[in-house]
Each structure stands twice: as C-alpha cells, then as structure tokens.
Amino acid sequence: MNIENIEAFIYVCQLGSFNKAAEALYLTQPSVTARIQSLEREMDLMLFNRKGNKISLTEKGEYFFPHAQKILLSYQEAKYGLHQVTGPYELVLGCALSISNNVLPDILPDFKKAFKDVKIKIITGHSKDILQKVISNEVHFGIIRTETHPKVDSICLYHDPISLFVPSNHPLLINEMVTVEDICEQPLIFFDYGSIDWLMIHRLFQSKDLKPNIYLEVDHMETAKNLVMRGLGISFLPEHCVKKEVDNNQLYRVEMTPPIQTNISIDLIYQKNKPKDVFMDYFKNKMFDKQ
C-alpha cells in the first residue's frame, strides 16, 4: 500500500477538498485525485462520494479513515526508529508564544507517548524571531504565523479566524450585532502593529472613513488578551489564542455586521531543501486534527 496515497486520503478527509489537500501537500489537484483513485483501485471500493465539486466519505471511507491515520502514524514511528541516533535525541522546536501557550499543551502529551526517548526543547518568541532561528539552524523547525523567506519552506497547518473579543459585562454584549461605528467608541488594544493582520483589521475602519480609538499597542497577542481580561479595552484576536478563556467565560466573542472576513494562517516552517522528518509529520497531522 502506497503511503503517499494514504497521506493524500487523510488530507482530503481533514480538509474536505481535493484542492485544499493539494495546496497543503504542494501538489496539483490532478495529482491528489490520481493518488485517491489509485488507493480506491487497490482497495477495490469507493472511499468518496463525488457530486460536482462536493465530496463526502462513503460508509467504507468513514470506516477506513481512523485506520489510515494509524497506518500513517505507524509508518512515521517506524521511520523515526530506523533513523534514530544512539542515545537520547533532542528535538528543538521554535514556536510563536500564542501557539506554545494555547495549542502545544494539547499535543505534547501524545507526542511524549509516541516518542518516549525524545527530549523536546521549546523556544518561544515572535514569529519573525522564530523565522530567524530556523534560518540560522538554532531550531529544527518552527510553528508560527505566516512569514515568508527565500531560505525556508512552509506547510500551512490551519487557518484561524480573527474575531472581536470583550471582557464579561462589557456593554457591547447587550447587542446581538455591533458595527464598526460601535467599536470606534471603545478603547481598542491592537497587537503586532504593521502586520498583514493588523492592516486587514485597520481597513475595516478605513472603509467607513473612521479612525479607531487605539488605546494600547502591544507586540504579542497574549499581552493583548490579558489586557482585555483586565478590562483595559477590547481586541481583535485569533480564535486559538482565546479558546480557554472563552470556555471559562472570561472573554466573549462579539458578532459584527458585516461579519469579519479575516483570519491568520499557522504554518510549519523549515530550512529550504531540508527533508521533512517524522516529527514535522507528527505535528502537522496533530494540527490538522485540531481544525
């Protein structure tokens, strides 16, 4: 059984689209289709229902999906074992602070079970800082917001929507929907001034010829989140950054009209021409599972 066909099947299942799977695998859509068709021929059954541009798993496909994940994981573990160096191995992972605080804690327990003899060292920082550490070979790979550089390759792990968040008992919670005009009356906390995300949010106000009431500017979304919880203002933040606080009713999402069409991309980056290793594959698959 071709492991690349298995991988393509898992990507299509997780992303719900042949096109999206092709983008994530850096393949063409026909190449992904060919891999799925090859897998279906080998198994002598249909894994997907196809109706126009829409796809869904068949009953047999749904049954096979968890087994396919186990096959890929077993392959990755075997690959790691075959290339394992003598003595303890240290994986140095560079990570954006918000990912380290809010995403990695859900992944690392299973990682340690899968790779018991691997010592993992996590270095956190701004996405731009982690990019430089990947380039200088200070970390094996990084998990950050999208940053481009000619010396690195990247794999998009997932897209995270940005929403407006306020503390409990905030007056905006009274309204079912709020407008850009409503937000202008509130103190705003902005993070990462000048980034693409910041510019996209800023255009919300420019489109209405309005000027936001920027109360504070900070360089980390974690700082922005903590300031919002302390009642110093409101902020546009990625969903992954505030999931725990929303679940604990410390922060609340405010729906806007028109709705915000903005998200950030979380990428795995590594040195160009450096082969992907089993650890990259592991984190990549676990990140997809979080979508």
Backbone hydrogen bonds in HBPLUS format (Angstrom, degrees):
<---DONOR---> <-ACCEPTOR-->    atom                        ^
c    i                          cat <-CA-CA->   ^        H-A-AA   ^      H-
h    n   atom  resd res      DA  || num        DHA   H-A  angle D-A-AA Bond
n    s   type  num  typ     dist DA aas  dist angle  dist       angle   num
A0005-ASN N   A0002-ASN O   3.14 MM   3  5.39 128.6  2.41 101.1 113.7     1
A0006-ILE N   A0002-ASN O   3.22 MM   4  6.63 153.7  2.29 146.3 153.6     2
A0007-GLU N   A0003-ILE O   2.90 MM   4  6.17 159.1  1.95 147.5 153.1     3
A0008-ALA N   A0004-GLU O   2.99 MM   4  6.17 158.8  2.03 142.4 147.7     4
A0009-PHE N   A0005-ASN O   3.00 MM   4  6.22 156.8  2.06 146.6 152.7     5
A0010-ILE N   A0006-ILE O   3.02 MM   4  6.34 158.5  2.06 153.4 158.5     6
A0011-TYR N   A0007-GLU O   2.99 MM   4  6.24 161.2  2.02 153.2 158.3     7
A0012-VAL N   A0008-ALA O   2.99 MM   4  6.21 162.9  2.02 152.1 156.3     8
A0013-CYS N   A0009-PHE O   3.02 MM   4  6.23 159.9  2.06 148.5 154.2     9
A0014-GLN N   A0010-ILE O   2.92 MM   4  6.11 162.2  1.95 152.7 157.2    10
A0015-LEU N   A0011-TYR O   2.87 MM   4  5.92 156.1  1.93 152.5 158.7    11
A0016-GLY N   A0012-VAL O   2.69 MM   4  5.32 133.4  1.91 139.3 149.0    12
A0021-ALA N   A0017-SER O   3.10 MM   4  6.15 155.8  2.16 137.8 144.8    13
A0022-ALA N   A0018-PHE O   2.93 MM   4  6.11 151.7  2.02 143.5 151.4    14
A0023-GLU N   A0019-ASN O   3.00 MM   4  6.34 154.2  2.07 148.0 154.5    15
A0024-ALA N   A0020-LYS O   2.99 MM   4  6.25 163.1  2.02 150.4 154.5    16
A0025-LEU N   A0021-ALA O   2.95 MM   4  6.11 146.0  2.07 145.8 155.0    17
A0026-TYR N   A0022-ALA O   2.93 MM   4  5.82 107.7  2.46 137.0 153.1    18
A0027-LEU N   A0022-ALA O   2.85 MM   5  4.77 169.5  1.86 144.5 146.9    19
A0026-TYR N   A0023-GLU O   3.24 MM   3  5.06 155.1  2.30  97.6 104.9    20
A0031-SER N   A0028-THR O   3.08 MM   3  5.22 125.0  2.39  99.0 113.2    21
A0032-VAL N   A0028-THR O   3.21 MM   4  6.63 154.8  2.28 152.7 158.7    22
A0033-THR N   A0029-GLN O   2.97 MM   4  6.24 165.9  1.99 155.6 159.8    23
A0034-ALA N   A0030-PRO O   2.87 MM   4  6.02 154.8  1.94 142.3 149.1    24
A0035-ARG N   A0031-SER O   3.03 MM   4  6.30 150.3  2.12 142.8 150.4    25
A0036-ILE N   A0032-VAL O   2.99 MM   4  6.32 158.8  2.03 154.7 160.1    26
A0037-GLN N   A0033-THR O   2.89 MM   4  6.12 164.5  1.92 153.6 158.3    27
A0038-SER N   A0034-ALA O   2.89 MM   4  6.03 152.0  1.96 143.6 151.3    28
A0039-LEU N   A0035-ARG O   2.99 MM   4  6.23 155.2  2.06 144.1 150.4    29
A0040-GLU N   A0036-ILE O   2.87 MM   4  6.17 158.4  1.92 152.5 158.7    30
A0041-ARG N   A0037-GLN O   2.90 MM   4  6.13 154.6  1.96 146.9 153.7    31
A0042-GLU N   A0038-SER O   2.96 MM   4  6.16 157.8  2.01 145.8 152.1    32
A0043-MET N   A0039-LEU O   2.98 MM   4  6.20 150.2  2.07 146.7 154.4    33
A0044-ASP N   A0040-GLU O   2.73 MM   4  5.66 117.3  2.12 135.6 152.2    34
A0045-LEU N   A0040-GLU O   3.20 MM   5  5.43 153.0  2.27 141.6 148.6    35
A0058-THR N   A0047-LEU O   2.99 MM  11  5.40 168.0  2.00 124.4 126.6    36
A0049-ASN N   A0056-SER O   2.57 MM   7  5.14 168.8  1.58 166.3 170.0    37
A0056-SER N   A0049-ASN O   3.05 MM   7  5.14 144.9  2.18 139.8 147.0    38
A0051-LYS N   A0054-LYS O   2.93 MM   3  5.29 175.4  1.93 162.1 162.6    39
A0054-LYS N   A0051-LYS O   3.10 MM   3  5.29 154.3  2.17 129.1 127.4    40
A0062-GLU N   A0058-THR O   2.89 MM   4  6.21 157.3  1.94 155.6 160.0    41
A0063-TYR N   A0059-GLU O   3.13 MM   4  6.37 151.0  2.22 139.7 147.5    42
A0064-PHE N   A0060-LYS O   2.93 MM   4  6.15 149.4  2.03 144.3 152.9    43
A0065-PHE N   A0061-GLY O   2.97 MM   4  6.07 143.1  2.11 149.2 157.8    44
A0067-HIS N   A0064-PHE O   3.02 MM   3  5.24 117.3  2.43 105.6 121.9    45
A0068-ALA N   A0064-PHE O   2.81 MM   4  6.03 150.2  1.90 158.4 168.6    46
A0069-GLN N   A0065-PHE O   3.08 MM   4  6.42 154.3  2.15 153.2 159.6    47
A0070-LYS N   A0066-PRO O   3.14 MM   4  6.41 152.9  2.22 139.6 146.3    48
A0071-ILE N   A0067-HIS O   2.89 MM   4  6.19 154.2  1.96 148.1 155.6    49
A0072-LEU N   A0068-ALA O   2.98 MM   4  6.24 163.9  2.00 153.7 156.6    50
A0073-LEU N   A0069-GLN O   2.94 MM   4  6.14 161.7  1.98 148.5 153.9    51
A0074-SER N   A0070-LYS O   2.84 MM   4  5.97 161.1  1.87 149.7 155.1    52
A0075-TYR N   A0071-ILE O   2.97 MM   4  6.19 154.3  2.04 145.8 153.0    53
A0076-GLN N   A0072-LEU O   2.94 MM   4  6.19 158.6  1.98 148.6 154.3    54
A0077-GLU N   A0073-LEU O   2.87 MM   4  6.12 160.2  1.91 153.6 158.7    55
A0078-ALA N   A0074-SER O   2.91 MM   4  6.07 157.5  1.96 146.1 152.6    56
A0079-LYS N   A0075-TYR O   2.82 MM   4  6.02 157.0  1.87 149.6 156.5    57
A0080-TYR N   A0076-GLN O   2.90 MM   4  6.13 156.3  1.95 146.0 152.4    58
A0081-GLY N   A0077-GLU O   2.88 MM   4  6.12 162.1  1.91 147.7 152.7    59
A0082-LEU N   A0078-ALA O   2.95 MM   4  6.18 153.6  2.02 150.4 156.5    60
A0083-HIS N   A0079-LYS O   3.26 MM   4  6.44 140.6  2.42 140.1 149.4    61
A0083-HIS N   A0080-TYR O   3.11 MM   3  5.30 130.3  2.37 100.5 113.5    62
A0084-GLN N   A0081-GLY O   3.40 MM   3  5.05 161.3  2.44  95.3 100.3    63
A0119-LYS N   A0089-TYR O   2.76 MM  30  6.01 159.3  1.80 162.9 167.2    64
A0091-LEU N   A0119-LYS O   2.74 MM  28  6.16 152.3  1.82 157.8 167.3    65
A0121-LYS N   A0091-LEU O   2.77 MM  30  6.09 166.9  1.79 163.6 165.7    66
A0140-HIS N   A0092-VAL O   2.80 MM  48  5.58 158.6  1.84 149.9 156.0    67
A0093-LEU N   A0121-LYS O   2.79 MM  28  6.13 162.1  1.82 166.8 172.7    68
A0123-ILE N   A0093-LEU O   2.83 MM  30  6.13 164.9  1.85 155.7 160.0    69
A0094-GLY N   A0141-PHE O   3.02 MM  47  6.18 172.7  2.02 156.5 156.7    70
A0143-ILE N   A0094-GLY O   2.91 MM  49  6.38 142.1  2.05 141.6 151.9    71
A0095-CYS N   A0123-ILE O   2.85 MM  28  6.13 152.7  1.92 158.7 161.4    72
A0125-GLY N   A0095-CYS O   3.23 MM  30  6.59 133.5  2.46 147.3 152.9    73
A0096-ALA N   A0143-ILE O   3.02 MM  47  6.43 160.1  2.06 164.8 162.5    74
A0099-ILE N   A0096-ALA O   3.06 MM   3  5.40 121.6  2.42 106.2 120.5    75
A0100-SER N   A0096-ALA O   2.97 MM   4  6.24 161.1  2.00 157.8 164.0    76
A0101-ASN N   A0097-LEU O   2.91 MM   4  6.13 153.9  1.98 151.2 158.0    77
A0102-ASN N   A0098-SER O   2.96 MM   4  5.89 153.0  2.03 141.6 148.7    78
A0103-VAL N   A0099-ILE O   2.86 MM   4  4.98 155.2  1.93 134.6 139.4    79
A0104-LEU N   A0099-ILE O   3.01 MM   5  6.28 163.5  2.04 157.4 160.9    80
A0106-ASP N   A0103-VAL O   3.10 MM   3  5.83 148.4  2.21 120.1 127.9    81
A0107-ILE N   A0104-LEU O   2.81 MM   3  5.05 143.4  1.95 111.1 122.8    82
A0108-LEU N   A0104-LEU O   2.91 MM   4  5.89 165.9  1.93 176.5 175.3    83
A0111-PHE N   A0107-ILE O   3.14 MM   4  6.35 152.5  2.22 147.3 155.4    84
A0112-LYS N   A0108-LEU O   2.91 MM   4  6.12 162.2  1.94 161.1 162.7    85
A0113-LYS N   A0109-PRO O   3.21 MM   4  6.48 142.1  2.36 138.1 148.2    86
A0114-ALA N   A0110-ASP O   2.97 MM   4  6.21 152.5  2.04 147.4 154.5    87
A0115-PHE N   A0111-PHE O   2.82 MM   4  6.00 152.6  1.90 153.8 161.9    88
A0118-VAL N   A0115-PHE O   3.17 MM   3  5.55 167.0  2.19 117.4 119.4    89
A0129-ASP N   A0126-HIS O   2.90 MM   3  5.16 121.7  2.25 104.4 119.9    90
A0130-ILE N   A0126-HIS O   3.01 MM   4  6.39 157.7  2.06 159.0 165.8    91
A0131-LEU N   A0127-SER O   2.97 MM   4  6.19 153.0  2.04 147.0 154.7    92
A0132-GLN N   A0128-LYS O   3.25 MM   4  6.53 154.6  2.32 140.8 145.8    93
A0133-LYS N   A0129-ASP O   3.10 MM   4  6.45 145.4  2.22 142.0 151.9    94
A0133-LYS N   A0130-ILE O   3.09 MM   3  4.94 117.9  2.49  91.3 107.1    95
A0134-VAL N   A0130-ILE O   2.95 MM   4  6.27 145.5  2.07 150.0 159.0    96
A0135-ILE N   A0131-LEU O   3.07 MM   4  6.38 160.2  2.11 149.3 154.5    97
A0136-SER N   A0132-GLN O   2.94 MM   4  6.12 154.1  2.00 144.9 151.6    98
A0138-GLU N   A0133-LYS O   2.81 MM   5  4.98 148.4  1.91 155.5 158.8    99
A0137-ASN N   A0134-VAL O   3.13 MM   3  5.04 158.2  2.18 101.6 107.4   100
A0142-GLY N   A0269-ILE O   2.91 MM 127  5.15 163.5  1.94 147.3 152.6   101
A0269-ILE N   A0142-GLY O   2.82 MM 127  5.15 158.5  1.86 141.8 149.2   102
A0144-ILE N   A0267-ASP O   2.95 MM 123  5.50 150.8  2.04 155.7 162.0   103
A0267-ASP N   A0144-ILE O   2.74 MM 123  5.50 163.8  1.76 173.7 174.2   104
A0146-THR N   A0265-SER O   3.10 MM 119  5.68 136.0  2.30 150.2 154.0   105
A0152-VAL N   A0149-HIS O   3.14 MM   3  5.66 171.9  2.15 122.4 123.8   106
A0272-LYS N   A0151-LYS O   2.86 MM 121  5.35 171.9  1.87 131.6 130.0   107
A0153-ASP N   A0270-TYR O   2.84 MM 117  5.56 162.2  1.87 168.2 173.6   108
A0270-TYR N   A0153-ASP O   3.00 MM 117  5.56 157.1  2.06 153.6 158.5   109
A0155-ILE N   A0268-LEU O   2.80 MM 113  5.11 145.4  1.92 144.1 155.4   110
A0268-LEU N   A0155-ILE O   2.83 MM 113  5.11 160.8  1.86 146.9 152.5   111
A0157-LEU N   A0266-ILE O   2.76 MM 109  5.59 155.7  1.82 152.4 160.7   112
A0158-TYR N   A0266-ILE O   3.41 MM 108  5.56 153.8  2.48 139.5 145.1   113
A0266-ILE N   A0158-TYR O   2.93 MM 108  5.56 175.7  1.94 174.3 175.7   114
A0160-ASP N   A0264-ILE O   2.73 MM 104  5.23 172.5  1.74 165.3 167.3   115
A0264-ILE N   A0160-ASP O   2.81 MM 104  5.23 158.1  1.85 149.3 149.4   116
A0239-GLU N   A0161-PRO O   3.03 MM  78  5.98 146.6  2.15 166.4 173.7   117
A0162-ILE N   A0262-THR O   2.95 MM 100  5.72 168.9  1.96 143.8 140.5   118
A0163-SER N   A0237-LEU O   3.05 MM  74  5.68 164.1  2.08 150.0 146.6   119
A0237-LEU N   A0163-SER O   2.86 MM  74  5.68 152.3  1.94 168.3 165.8   120
A0254-VAL N   A0164-LEU O   2.88 MM  90  5.53 162.2  1.91 157.9 159.3   121
A0165-PHE N   A0235-SER O   2.87 MM  70  5.62 169.8  1.88 159.2 161.6   122
A0235-SER N   A0165-PHE O   3.21 MM  70  5.62 167.4  2.22 155.4 159.2   123
A0166-VAL N   A0252-TYR O   2.92 MM  86  5.38 156.3  1.98 148.2 155.3   124
A0252-TYR N   A0166-VAL O   2.85 MM  86  5.38 156.1  1.91 158.5 165.8   125
A0173-LEU N   A0170-HIS O   3.03 MM   3  5.76 159.2  2.07 123.1 129.1   126
A0174-ILE N   A0171-PRO O   3.20 MM   3  5.80 165.8  2.22 115.7 120.1   127
A0175-ASN N   A0172-LEU O   3.23 MM   3  5.78 144.7  2.36 110.9 118.2   128
A0178-VAL N   A0255-GLU O   3.00 MM  77  6.46 148.6  2.10 144.2 153.8   129
A0257-THR N   A0178-VAL O   2.93 MM  79  6.04 153.4  2.00 154.5 157.0   130
A0182-ASP N   A0179-THR O   3.10 MM   3  5.15 120.1  2.47  94.7 108.8   131
A0183-ILE N   A0179-THR O   3.18 MM   4  6.57 153.5  2.26 146.4 153.0   132
A0184-CYS N   A0180-VAL O   3.08 MM   4  6.37 146.3  2.20 147.4 156.0   133
A0185-GLU N   A0182-ASP O   3.24 MM   3  5.72 152.1  2.32 107.5 115.2   134
A0186-GLN N   A0183-ILE O   2.86 MM   3  5.30 165.3  1.88 119.8 124.6   135
A0234-ILE N   A0187-PRO O   2.98 MM  47  6.41 153.8  2.05 157.1 164.2   136
A0188-LEU N   A0213-ASN O   2.78 MM  25  5.81 168.3  1.80 160.6 160.2   137
A0215-TYR N   A0188-LEU O   2.74 MM  27  5.29 144.8  1.86 136.9 149.0   138
A0216-LEU N   A0188-LEU O   3.30 MM  28  6.75 159.3  2.34 150.0 152.6   139
A0189-ILE N   A0234-ILE O   2.79 MM  45  5.90 153.6  1.86 167.6 169.8   140
A0190-PHE N   A0216-LEU O   2.94 MM  26  6.33 160.4  1.97 161.6 159.7   141
A0218-VAL N   A0190-PHE O   2.83 MM  28  6.30 158.6  1.87 157.6 164.9   142
A0192-ASP N   A0218-VAL O   2.83 MM  26  6.34 141.7  1.98 146.4 158.9   143
A0195-SER N   A0192-ASP O   3.16 MM   3  5.86 162.2  2.19 142.6 142.8   144
A0199-LEU N   A0195-SER O   2.95 MM   4  6.24 160.2  1.99 152.1 157.5   145
A0200-MET N   A0196-ILE O   2.97 MM   4  6.21 153.2  2.05 148.8 155.7   146
A0201-ILE N   A0197-ASP O   3.09 MM   4  6.37 158.6  2.13 151.2 156.4   147
A0202-HIS N   A0198-TRP O   2.89 MM   4  6.08 158.6  1.93 149.4 156.3   148
A0203-ARG N   A0199-LEU O   3.02 MM   4  6.23 140.1  2.19 140.6 150.0   149
A0204-LEU N   A0201-ILE O   2.97 MM   3  5.43 144.7  2.10 109.6 119.7   150
A0205-PHE N   A0202-HIS O   3.07 MM   3  5.59 131.9  2.31 108.9 119.2   151
A0206-GLN N   A0202-HIS O   3.14 MM   4  6.49 157.7  2.19 145.5 152.4   152
A0207-SER N   A0203-ARG O   2.86 MM   4  5.89 153.4  1.93 147.8 152.3   153
A0208-LYS N   A0205-PHE O   3.09 MM   3  5.38 143.9  2.22 104.2 114.3   154
A0210-LEU N   A0205-PHE O   2.84 MM   5  4.95 171.5  1.85 144.3 144.3   155
A0209-ASP N   A0206-GLN O   2.96 MM   3  4.70 161.2  1.99 102.6 107.7   156
A0224-ALA N   A0220-HIS O   3.20 MM   4  6.59 160.0  2.25 146.1 151.4   157
A0225-LYS N   A0221-MET O   2.86 MM   4  6.07 160.0  1.89 150.1 154.9   158
A0226-ASN N   A0222-GLU O   3.07 MM   4  6.31 163.2  2.10 147.6 151.3   159
A0227-LEU N   A0223-THR O   3.00 MM   4  6.23 152.8  2.08 150.8 158.4   160
A0228-VAL N   A0224-ALA O   3.01 MM   4  6.27 151.1  2.09 149.0 156.7   161
A0229-MET N   A0225-LYS O   3.06 MM   4  6.38 159.9  2.11 151.4 156.4   162
A0230-ARG N   A0226-ASN O   3.20 MM   4  6.41 133.1  2.43 133.9 145.4   163
A0230-ARG N   A0227-LEU O   3.21 MM   3  5.09 130.7  2.46  90.6 103.7   164
A0232-LEU N   A0227-LEU O   3.10 MM   5  5.63 165.8  2.12 159.5 155.1   165
A0231-GLY N   A0228-VAL O   2.91 MM   3  5.14 159.0  1.96 112.5 115.8   166
A0241-CYS N   A0238-PRO O   3.17 MM   3  5.57 136.4  2.37 107.2 118.2   167
A0242-VAL N   A0239-GLU O   3.15 MM   3  5.62 146.4  2.27 111.1 119.5   168
A0246-VAL N   A0242-VAL O   2.84 MM   4  6.02 155.5  1.90 163.1 170.7   169
A0247-ASP N   A0243-LYS O   2.93 MM   4  6.14 163.3  1.96 152.5 157.3   170
A0248-ASN N   A0244-LYS O   2.95 MM   4  6.16 140.4  2.11 141.1 152.2   171
A0250-GLN N   A0245-GLU O   2.76 MM   5  4.96 162.6  1.79 162.3 159.2   172
A0251-LEU N   A0245-GLU O   3.30 MM   6  5.52 147.3  2.42 113.7 112.5   173
A0249-ASN N   A0246-VAL O   3.07 MM   3  5.00 163.0  2.10 106.8 109.9   174
A0274-LYS N   A0271-GLN O   3.06 MM   3  5.49 152.9  2.14 132.2 133.5   175
A0281-ASP N   A0277-ASP O   3.21 MM   4  6.57 164.1  2.23 153.3 157.4   176
A0282-TYR N   A0278-VAL O   2.93 MM   4  6.13 149.9  2.02 142.3 150.7   177
A0283-PHE N   A0279-PHE O   3.04 MM   4  6.31 172.3  2.05 155.8 155.6   178
A0284-LYS N   A0280-MET O   2.86 MM   4  5.98 158.4  1.91 152.3 159.5   179
A0285-ASN N   A0281-ASP O   2.98 MM   4  6.12 164.1  2.01 148.9 152.0   180
A0286-LYS N   A0282-TYR O   2.99 MM   4  6.23 158.8  2.04 151.5 157.9   181
A0287-MET N   A0283-PHE O   2.89 MM   4  6.01 152.5  1.96 147.4 154.4   182
A0288-PHE N   A0284-LYS O   3.10 MM   4  6.37 154.1  2.17 145.8 152.6   183
A0289-ASP N   A0285-ASN O   3.07 MM   4  6.34 148.9  2.17 141.4 149.7   184
A0290-LYS N   A0287-MET O   3.06 MM   3  5.24 140.1  2.23  99.7 111.0   185
A0291-GLN N   A0288-PHE O   3.09 MM   3  5.53 161.2  2.13 113.1 119.0   186
